[in-house]
Amino acid sequence: MAHSLLAALGVSALLTASETAFWMMRLVGGARLIYLGVQQWRSEAASTLHNAPQAPLTTIFWRGILSNRLNPKMALLVLAFVPQFVQSGSDTNPVSSPLVQMLLLGAIFSVLTVIAYGALGAAAGGVSRWLAAHPANMRSVNRGSAGLFLASGAAVLLLDRRQ
């Protein structure tokens, strides 16, 4: 929803138009992905899966918010995708306002995202239980996901806007 609000207020357009703002967001986002990759590579094998301390839900929530906000692709997706569904309307109908339409579309997108990520989270819980029962596979999972984080971070940092 935050990206939709930013797009509705024109901040995403500023991010797209400003080389410096885009570069800063890309730098922070890419560095965060590389940091996550290094942390994942260093993480212990499955023995810690059972004994890992449960992070507070607020910590998990704010980590997710941070990851989402530092993803420049999401801001660009909202900026490129959502406005094509906004119609110019009459001044008499408040729902016809482009700002209101952007916010409504952003809310719909947010609800659908929560549903999709909720299903993904439920599936991840099942995978976690399977990995706890098969600890030998955890090191491979850690290394594979670390490689994906590192490759994604490198791709974000090496991204050329002109393409």
C-alpha positions as CSV (number, residue, x, y, z in Angstrom):
1,M,0.0,0.0,0.0
2,A,2.9,2.4,0.7
3,H,4.2,2.1,-2.8
4,S,0.7,2.9,-4.2
5,L,0.5,5.9,-1.9
6,L,3.9,7.1,-3.0
7,A,2.9,6.5,-6.7
8,A,-0.3,8.4,-6.2
9,L,1.6,11.3,-4.6
10,G,4.2,11.3,-7.4
11,V,7.1,10.2,-5.3
12,S,7.6,7.1,-7.5
13,A,7.7,9.3,-10.5
14,L,10.4,11.4,-8.8
15,L,12.3,8.2,-8.1
16,T,12.0,7.1,-11.7
17,A,13.0,10.6,-13.0
18,S,15.9,11.2,-10.5
19,E,19.1,9.3,-11.2
20,T,20.4,10.1,-7.8
21,A,17.3,8.9,-5.9
22,F,17.1,5.8,-8.0
23,W,20.8,5.1,-7.5
24,M,20.5,5.6,-3.7
25,M,17.6,3.2,-3.5
26,R,19.3,0.7,-5.7
27,L,22.5,0.9,-3.6
28,V,20.7,0.4,-0.3
29,G,18.5,-2.4,-1.7
30,G,21.4,-4.2,-3.3
31,A,23.6,-3.9,-0.2
32,R,20.8,-5.3,1.9
33,L,20.4,-8.3,-0.4
34,I,24.2,-8.9,-0.2
35,Y,24.1,-8.6,3.6
36,L,21.3,-11.1,3.8
37,G,23.2,-13.5,1.5
38,V,26.3,-13.3,3.6
39,Q,24.2,-13.9,6.8
40,Q,22.5,-16.8,5.2
41,W,25.8,-18.4,4.1
42,R,27.1,-18.1,7.6
43,S,24.0,-19.5,9.3
44,E,24.3,-22.8,11.0
45,A,23.0,-26.1,9.7
46,A,19.6,-27.6,10.7
47,S,20.7,-28.2,14.3
48,T,19.7,-24.6,15.0
49,L,16.3,-25.0,13.3
50,H,14.8,-26.6,16.4
51,N,16.7,-24.5,18.9
52,A,16.4,-21.1,17.1
53,P,14.9,-18.4,19.3
54,Q,11.5,-17.3,18.0
55,A,11.7,-13.7,16.8
56,P,9.0,-11.4,18.1
57,L,6.2,-10.9,15.5
58,T,6.9,-7.1,15.5
59,T,10.5,-7.8,14.5
60,I,9.4,-10.1,11.7
61,F,6.9,-7.5,10.6
62,W,9.3,-4.6,10.5
63,R,11.9,-6.8,8.7
64,G,9.3,-7.5,6.0
65,I,8.4,-3.8,5.8
66,L,12.1,-2.9,5.4
67,S,12.6,-5.5,2.7
68,N,9.6,-4.3,0.8
69,R,10.5,-0.6,1.0
70,L,14.0,-1.2,-0.2
71,N,12.8,-3.0,-3.3
72,P,13.0,-0.5,-6.2
73,K,11.3,-3.0,-8.5
74,M,8.1,-2.8,-6.5
75,A,7.9,1.0,-6.7
76,L,8.6,0.8,-10.4
77,L,6.0,-1.9,-10.9
78,V,3.3,0.1,-9.1
79,L,4.3,3.2,-11.1
80,A,4.2,1.4,-14.5
81,F,1.3,-1.0,-13.9
82,V,-1.3,0.7,-11.8
83,P,-1.7,4.1,-13.6
84,Q,-2.9,2.4,-16.8
85,F,-6.1,1.4,-14.9
86,V,-6.7,5.0,-13.7
87,Q,-9.4,6.8,-15.7
88,S,-9.8,10.6,-15.8
89,G,-13.2,11.3,-14.5
90,S,-15.6,14.1,-13.7
91,D,-15.0,16.6,-10.8
92,T,-18.4,15.7,-9.3
93,N,-17.6,12.1,-8.4
94,P,-14.9,11.9,-5.7
95,V,-14.2,8.3,-6.7
96,S,-13.2,9.4,-10.2
97,S,-10.3,11.4,-8.7
98,P,-7.0,9.8,-10.0
99,L,-5.6,10.0,-6.4
100,V,-8.6,8.0,-5.0
101,Q,-8.4,5.5,-7.9
102,M,-4.7,5.0,-7.3
103,L,-5.3,4.4,-3.6
104,L,-8.2,2.0,-4.2
105,L,-6.1,0.0,-6.7
106,G,-3.3,0.0,-4.2
107,A,-5.5,-1.3,-1.5
108,I,-6.8,-4.1,-3.8
109,F,-3.2,-4.9,-4.7
110,S,-2.2,-5.0,-1.0
111,V,-5.1,-7.3,-0.1
112,L,-4.2,-9.7,-2.9
113,T,-0.6,-9.6,-1.8
114,V,-1.4,-10.4,1.8
115,I,-3.5,-13.4,0.6
116,A,-0.7,-14.7,-1.7
117,Y,2.1,-14.2,0.9
118,G,-0.2,-15.7,3.6
119,A,-0.4,-18.9,1.5
120,L,3.4,-18.7,0.9
121,G,4.0,-18.4,4.6
122,A,1.8,-21.4,5.4
123,A,3.7,-23.5,2.8
124,A,7.0,-22.3,4.3
125,G,5.8,-23.6,7.7
126,G,5.4,-27.0,6.1
127,V,8.8,-26.9,4.5
128,S,10.3,-25.8,7.9
129,R,8.8,-28.8,9.6
130,W,10.2,-31.1,6.8
131,L,13.6,-29.6,7.1
132,A,13.5,-30.1,10.9
133,A,12.8,-33.8,10.2
134,H,15.6,-33.9,7.6
135,P,18.4,-31.8,9.0
136,A,21.0,-32.9,6.5
137,N,19.3,-30.9,3.8
138,M,19.4,-27.6,5.7
139,R,23.0,-26.7,4.8
140,S,22.1,-27.0,1.1
141,V,19.0,-24.9,1.5
142,N,21.1,-22.2,3.4
143,R,23.8,-22.1,0.7
144,G,21.2,-22.1,-2.2
145,S,19.2,-19.2,-0.7
146,A,22.5,-17.4,0.1
147,G,23.5,-17.7,-3.5
148,L,20.1,-16.3,-4.6
149,F,20.4,-13.3,-2.3
150,L,24.0,-12.6,-3.4
151,A,23.1,-12.9,-7.1
152,S,20.0,-10.7,-6.6
153,G,22.0,-8.1,-4.8
154,A,24.7,-8.1,-7.5
155,A,22.0,-7.8,-10.2
156,V,20.4,-4.9,-8.4
157,L,23.7,-3.1,-8.1
158,L,24.7,-3.8,-11.7
159,L,21.3,-2.9,-13.1
160,D,21.4,-0.5,-16.0
161,R,18.3,1.8,-16.1
162,R,18.7,2.5,-19.8
163,Q,17.7,-1.1,-20.7
